[in-house]
Amino acid sequence: MQTPLHAPTPVLRRVWSVVASSVLAVWVGAVLATVLGFGIAWAVITLTQMLKQ
């Protein structure tokens, strides 16, 4: 017995998923870059102060 084919995903839903995943990727990248930037700046400032002593 043959099973019926699943209906294809509408184009609008595909476009929406691509846009949503792109926005999430950019947002996560921006948050990661900010956190890493602050962490590296803190490490540089701390090590510089330690060298001055």
C-alpha positions in Angstrom: 0.0 0.0 0.0 1.5 3.3 -1.0 1.5 6.2 1.4 0.4 9.7 0.3 3.1 12.3 -0.2 3.5 15.0 2.4 2.5 18.5 1.2 5.5 20.7 0.4 6.4 23.6 2.7 5.1 27.0 1.5 7.8 29.4 0.1 6.8 32.1 2.6 7.5 29.7 5.5 10.9 28.8 4.1 11.8 32.5 3.6 10.7 33.3 7.2 12.8 30.5 8.6 15.9 31.7 6.7 15.3 35.2 7.9 14.7 34.2 11.5 17.7 31.9 11.7 19.9 34.6 10.2 18.7 37.2 12.7 19.3 34.8 15.6 22.8 34.0 14.3 23.7 37.7 14.1 22.2 38.4 17.5 24.1 35.5 19.2 27.3 36.5 17.4 26.9 40.1 18.6 26.4 38.9 22.2 29.4 36.6 22.1 31.6 39.3 20.6 30.5 41.8 23.3 31.2 39.3 26.1 34.5 38.2 24.7 35.5 41.8 24.2 34.8 42.8 27.8 36.6 39.6 29.0 39.7 40.3 26.9 39.7 44.0 27.9 39.4 43.0 31.6 42.3 40.5 31.3 44.5 43.1 29.5 43.8 45.7 32.2 44.4 43.3 35.0 47.7 42.0 33.6 48.9 45.5 32.8 48.2 46.5 36.4 50.0 43.5 37.7 53.1 44.3 35.6 53.2 47.9 36.9 53.5 46.6 40.5 
